[in-house]
Amino acid sequence: MIPQRVAGSSTLAMLEKVRQMKAQGMDVVSFAAGESDFPTPREVIEEAHKEMLEGNTRYVSTQGVPVLRDALAKDYKNRLNVSWAAPQHFLVVAGAKQGIHLALSAICDAGDEVLIPAPYWVSYPGIVKALSAKPVTLQTRLEDRYFSNVETLEKAWTPRTRALIMASPGNPTGLMIEEKLLKEIISWCEKKKVVLIFDELYERLTFGKTKHVSALSLVTEAQSEWVLSVNAFSKTFGMTGWRLGWVASHPKNIEYLTDLQSQVLTCMPGFAQVAAARAMDKVDSILGPVVKAFSNRKKIIMEGLSGIEGVKTLEPEGAFYILVDVSGVIARKNLKDDKDFVQKLLEQQQVVTVAGSAFGAPNSFRISFAMSEEEIKKGLERIKTFCVS
Ligand SMILES: Cc1ncc(COP(=O)(O)O)c(C=O)c1O
């Protein structure tokens, strides 16, 4: 039998549970969604359809079709302030997850170490383990806005450390790293020859005071040897099922990753790439209402949680998640841990959430607010009832 090195994704397992419960007719409120509830814009689907009818259904360039890499380069240059961005800095991949897997498979040999500040996106350690490398998780504190500083990285470093992976805005916290700290981390990575994999998946979905800073905007083209930016159309454009993302970095890195990708995936579908490039032209009209909706929902969540004793949280600045520390509630209700909290919340109130320990954040749970305001209010009432009972 083949060996099992990695457990399945706990967030995807939770979503499967929701499907089953709904199929049984249960009145479930699910705060577990990992994708926007806004559909792929109709015009993007129409573009893809048109491309297919016109014959764009064959193998295309492994690195990605020029029209998409041009659009990405323009966007990095004009919006994300990466003055040197050009099409050769981009590789189109099958979503951010595959981009991260591809990058780590190029970087790590078996036994190499990857630093992962916790709370982290659930799949980072799993991807590292799948490559027989070693995830080294770093605990952070709510007081530090759940980010690691350079001293922590330095303490965790060993001669086997090859990469550091982090997201901003983060999943599960929705928090964004400040420019000063990001700069310090990049300098440290360069000094230690550690590759920073900077996951910017939610960078367009922001609604706080902090402005998103792309890691590549803080380096020259030469320094981008140590920085990989990973992103995708998944969350921003309601395109999770399209599996379309990209990696941006130094041209040499992109060349190596493209060679590797040519042995693994051949290419991403041409019709999807062209449609996505066109979506980028219409981004403001597509995203305006989405960001506004998430911002309103976040307000409702903050208000709803603020009155509950034993609950601590930091206001998310982006994405559609919030990490809620419930150590106070766990202690008062004499629960075993966050998993017990989430399980009992499900059994007693039919509210689905994800336990913080799935993200390396024990004593917490994650709420996703990719759902209607009515559902959010209904779910919050139930959470409150559970916490105070
Ligand atoms: C931080 C983060 N990175 C990567 C991914 C995976 O994105 P994709 O669907 O583009 O593979 C997710 C999905 O939830 C995520 O939250």
The ligand as an SDF file (V2000), in Angstrom:
LIG
                    3D

 16 16  0  0  0  0  0  0  0  0999 V2000
   -4.0840   31.6970    2.4170 C   0  0  0  0  0  0  0  0  0  0  0  0
   -4.4990   30.7520    1.3380 C   0  0  0  0  0  0  0  0  0  0  0  0
   -3.5880   30.3810    0.4150 N   0  0  0  0  0  0  0  0  0  0  0  0
   -3.9130   29.5290   -0.5840 C   0  0  0  0  0  0  0  0  0  0  0  0
   -5.1880   28.9970   -0.6980 C   0  0  0  0  0  0  0  0  0  0  0  0
   -5.5060   28.1030   -1.8620 C   0  0  0  0  0  0  0  0  0  0  0  0
   -5.9740   28.8650   -2.9500 O   0  0  0  0  0  0  0  0  0  0  0  0
   -6.3530   28.2290   -4.3510 P   0  0  0  0  0  0  0  0  0  0  0  0
   -7.7850   27.8310   -4.2830 O   0  0  0  0  0  0  0  0  0  0  0  0
   -6.0860   29.3160   -5.3630 O   0  0  0  0  0  0  0  0  0  0  0  0
   -5.4590   27.0630   -4.5760 O   0  0  0  0  0  0  0  0  0  0  0  0
   -6.1700   29.3440    0.2510 C   0  0  0  0  0  0  0  0  0  0  0  0
   -7.5100   28.7630    0.1870 C   0  0  0  0  0  0  0  0  0  0  0  0
   -8.2810   28.7880    1.1160 O   0  0  0  0  0  0  0  0  0  0  0  0
   -5.8110   30.2440    1.2950 C   0  0  0  0  0  0  0  0  0  0  0  0
   -6.7070   30.6400    2.2120 O   0  0  0  0  0  0  0  0  0  0  0  0
  1  2  1  0
  2  3  1  0
  2 15  2  0
  3  4  2  0
  4  5  1  0
  5  6  1  0
  5 12  2  0
  6  7  1  0
  7  8  1  0
  8  9  2  0
  8 10  1  0
  8 11  1  0
 12 13  1  0
 12 15  1  0
 13 14  2  0
 15 16  1  0
M  END
$$$$
